[in-house]
Amino acid sequence: MPPIDSVSMLDVLLKPTAVSPRVEIFMDSSCLIQGDWKLLTGKVSSASWAGETYPNASSAGNVLFDYTADCSNGCLYNVGEAGDMTEHVDEAHTQASRLAAMMARLKQLRQGIWTAKDCSAYNATCQDPVEVANAKYGSFMGPFCLLGDGE
């Protein structure tokens, strides 16, 4: 199992002017955020933008989930405040060295993804979170993946 990646965020919570010590977020095997830059790889679903009012008459039958972007070679977005927070402009071609560095880092981080070799020890049953919240937690959200004997 890989080591836990943790950074104390206490100063950020207690001091409004504190700067976060986390400069990198490994979202999953296909997405990495470093500072203001977001790297996406592979086939990215829901790769579209809705208008100011969505849904509307012109979007009848138009499902945002149907659009897929091909980021096989990496799509790179400047999502910082002064950049392109809505991810409209892929800067992979203008930021080739940044793209290469982030792709290398993502490849390195992927090696730390833990997958259980023997899943027999994990008897997980995932239930609908709303049903569990209503029935077990008095309408509050809580754990909804049960391990072992269901407790």
Secondary structure, DSSP 8 states (H G I E B T S, - for coil): ---------HHHHH-TT---S--EEEEETTEEEETTEEEEEEEEES-----SS-S-GGGTT--GGG-EEEEEEEEEEE-STTS-TT-----TTT-HHHHHHHHHHHHHHHTT----S-GGG---EE--HHHHHHHHSTT-----EE-TTT-
